[in-house]
Amino acid sequence: MNKFLEKNKLVFAILVLYTLNALIVVFSAWAINLHRFGLDITISHYIGLRKWTAFMYVIVAGSMAVLASIHVIKIKMSVFKKILYILAFACVFGCAVCPMNRDWNNTVSNIHHIIAHTLMYSGAVTFVWMLIKPLDIAQRIFGIIAIVYSILFIALLVIAKVSFLNNTVFIWENAIIYLFIVEMALEKNKE
């Protein structure tokens, strides 16, 4: 376990940064009765509710993108997969630079929407890649689970807009974010 944590210290840092940021953003909004207990909006919507949380997320997302890029560069994998990972975290940063708040700027929110979908689809492609070219059984099993979840997420939430899922999108969106972080930890580091 210590070897796993040491090998994935940058991924663990990403996990901590994202989780702390999400907790601060959401709980601080709830504390002031700003969309209290609302699971019907995404983390991006929560971040975009206030300027200080949007600014904080730019810093956090930038840090996460740098850490992810360093981690991915150290791993022996195909150039295509490295590009997908770096694209995904560039999209994380892009979502932070273009916050989701239509009251501030509709064009920026539309750009955010495009970047968020690019992130979702590039992440789904990395899940497929992990299933097709796994390095071990853990990657294969994870690939199956992540792909099934991604297909359900995209089909039921994004395309069909199933009301129960839309009313709890915060949970389902965060699950896919954490799946992506776990995927990075399952990559084999060749340092």
C-alpha positions as CSV (number, residue, x, y, z in Angstrom):
1,M,0.0,0.0,0.0
2,N,2.9,2.4,0.8
3,K,4.4,1.7,-2.6
4,F,1.0,2.4,-4.3
5,L,0.7,5.7,-2.4
6,E,4.3,6.7,-3.2
7,K,3.9,5.9,-6.9
8,N,0.7,7.9,-7.0
9,K,1.5,10.8,-4.7
10,L,0.6,13.3,-7.5
11,V,-2.7,11.6,-8.1
12,F,-3.4,11.6,-4.4
13,A,-2.6,15.3,-4.4
14,I,-5.2,15.8,-7.2
15,L,-7.7,13.8,-5.2
16,V,-7.2,15.9,-2.1
17,L,-7.2,19.2,-4.0
18,Y,-10.4,18.4,-5.9
19,T,-12.2,17.0,-2.8
20,L,-11.2,19.9,-0.5
21,N,-12.2,22.4,-3.2
22,A,-15.6,20.7,-3.7
23,L,-16.3,20.6,0.0
24,I,-15.4,24.2,0.5
25,V,-17.5,25.4,-2.5
26,V,-20.6,23.3,-1.7
27,F,-20.6,23.6,2.1
28,S,-20.0,27.3,2.0
29,A,-22.9,27.7,-0.4
30,W,-25.1,25.7,1.8
31,A,-24.0,27.6,4.9
32,I,-25.4,30.8,3.4
33,N,-28.5,29.2,2.0
34,L,-27.3,29.4,-1.6
35,H,-28.8,26.4,-3.3
36,R,-28.8,24.6,0.0
37,F,-28.8,20.8,-0.3
38,G,-29.2,21.1,-4.0
39,L,-28.0,17.9,-5.8
40,D,-29.6,19.1,-9.0
41,I,-26.7,21.2,-10.2
42,T,-23.1,20.2,-11.1
43,I,-20.0,21.1,-9.2
44,S,-19.3,23.6,-12.0
45,H,-22.6,25.4,-11.2
46,Y,-21.7,25.5,-7.5
47,I,-18.3,26.9,-8.4
48,G,-19.9,29.5,-10.6
49,L,-22.4,30.7,-8.0
50,R,-19.8,33.1,-6.5
51,K,-16.8,34.9,-7.9
52,W,-14.4,33.9,-5.1
53,T,-15.2,30.2,-5.6
54,A,-14.7,30.6,-9.3
55,F,-11.3,32.3,-8.7
56,M,-10.3,29.6,-6.1
57,Y,-11.1,26.9,-8.6
58,V,-9.0,28.4,-11.3
59,I,-6.0,28.0,-8.9
60,V,-7.0,24.5,-7.9
61,A,-7.7,23.3,-11.4
62,G,-4.5,24.8,-12.7
63,S,-2.6,23.0,-9.9
64,M,-4.4,19.7,-10.7
65,A,-3.6,20.1,-14.5
66,V,0.1,20.6,-13.7
67,L,0.2,17.6,-11.3
68,A,-1.7,15.4,-13.8
69,S,0.6,16.3,-16.6
70,I,3.7,15.6,-14.6
71,H,2.3,12.2,-13.5
72,V,1.3,11.3,-17.0
73,I,4.7,12.2,-18.5
74,K,6.4,9.9,-16.0
75,I,4.3,6.9,-17.1
76,K,5.2,4.7,-20.0
77,M,2.1,4.6,-22.2
78,S,1.2,5.4,-25.8
79,V,1.5,9.0,-26.9
80,F,-2.2,8.9,-27.8
81,K,-3.3,8.0,-24.3
82,K,-0.9,10.7,-22.8
83,I,-2.6,13.2,-25.1
84,L,-6.0,12.1,-23.9
85,Y,-5.1,12.5,-20.3
86,I,-3.5,15.9,-20.8
87,L,-6.5,17.0,-22.9
88,A,-8.8,15.9,-20.1
89,F,-7.0,18.0,-17.5
90,A,-6.6,20.9,-19.9
91,C,-10.4,20.7,-20.0
92,V,-10.6,20.7,-16.2
93,F,-8.6,23.9,-16.3
94,G,-10.7,25.3,-19.2
95,C,-13.9,24.7,-17.2
96,A,-12.3,26.7,-14.4
97,V,-11.3,29.6,-16.7
98,C,-14.8,29.6,-18.2
99,P,-17.0,29.3,-15.1
100,M,-20.6,28.1,-15.4
101,N,-22.9,31.1,-14.6
102,R,-25.2,32.3,-17.2
103,D,-26.0,35.4,-15.1
104,W,-22.3,36.5,-15.5
105,N,-21.8,35.7,-19.2
106,N,-23.8,33.4,-21.5
107,T,-21.0,33.0,-24.0
108,V,-18.5,31.9,-21.3
109,S,-21.1,29.5,-20.0
110,N,-21.6,28.0,-23.5
111,I,-17.8,27.6,-23.8
112,H,-17.8,25.9,-20.4
113,H,-20.4,23.5,-21.6
114,I,-18.4,22.6,-24.7
115,I,-15.2,22.1,-22.6
116,A,-17.1,20.0,-20.0
117,H,-18.5,17.7,-22.8
118,T,-15.0,17.4,-24.3
119,L,-13.7,16.4,-20.8
120,M,-16.5,13.8,-20.4
121,Y,-15.9,12.2,-23.8
122,S,-12.1,12.2,-23.6
123,G,-12.4,10.6,-20.2
124,A,-14.7,7.9,-21.6
125,V,-12.2,7.2,-24.4
126,T,-9.5,6.6,-21.8
127,F,-11.8,4.2,-20.0
128,V,-12.3,2.3,-23.3
129,W,-8.5,2.3,-23.9
130,M,-8.0,0.8,-20.4
131,L,-10.3,-2.0,-21.3
132,I,-8.9,-2.7,-24.7
133,K,-5.2,-2.5,-23.7
134,P,-5.0,-3.3,-20.0
135,L,-1.7,-3.8,-18.3
136,D,-3.3,-6.2,-15.8
137,I,-6.6,-7.6,-14.6
138,A,-7.3,-4.6,-12.3
139,Q,-7.2,-2.3,-15.3
140,R,-9.5,-4.6,-17.3
141,I,-12.1,-4.8,-14.5
142,F,-11.9,-1.1,-13.9
143,G,-12.2,-0.5,-17.6
144,I,-15.5,-2.5,-17.7
145,I,-16.9,-0.8,-14.7
146,A,-15.9,2.7,-15.9
147,I,-17.2,2.2,-19.4
148,V,-20.6,0.8,-18.2
149,Y,-20.9,3.8,-15.9
150,S,-19.9,6.3,-18.6
151,I,-22.4,4.8,-21.1
152,L,-25.2,5.0,-18.5
153,F,-24.1,8.5,-17.5
154,I,-24.0,9.8,-21.1
155,A,-27.1,8.0,-22.3
156,L,-29.4,8.5,-19.3
157,L,-28.2,11.8,-17.9
158,V,-26.8,13.8,-20.9
159,I,-29.0,12.4,-23.8
160,A,-32.2,11.1,-22.2
161,K,-32.2,13.6,-19.3
162,V,-33.8,11.2,-16.9
163,S,-35.4,13.4,-14.3
164,F,-34.3,11.4,-11.2
165,L,-30.7,11.5,-12.4
166,N,-30.9,15.1,-13.4
167,N,-32.2,15.9,-9.9
168,T,-29.1,14.2,-8.4
169,V,-26.6,15.1,-11.1
170,F,-24.1,16.4,-8.5
171,I,-23.7,12.8,-7.2
172,W,-23.4,11.1,-10.6
173,E,-21.0,13.8,-12.1
174,N,-18.7,13.5,-9.1
175,A,-18.7,9.7,-9.4
176,I,-17.3,10.0,-12.9
177,I,-14.7,12.6,-11.8
178,Y,-13.5,10.2,-9.1
179,L,-13.5,7.3,-11.5
180,F,-11.1,9.3,-13.7
181,I,-8.8,10.0,-10.8
182,V,-8.8,6.3,-9.8
183,E,-8.0,5.4,-13.4
184,M,-4.9,7.6,-13.3
185,A,-3.8,5.8,-10.1
186,L,-4.1,2.4,-11.8
187,E,-1.7,3.4,-14.6
188,K,1.7,1.8,-14.2
189,N,4.5,4.2,-13.3
190,K,7.9,3.2,-14.7
191,E,10.1,5.6,-12.6
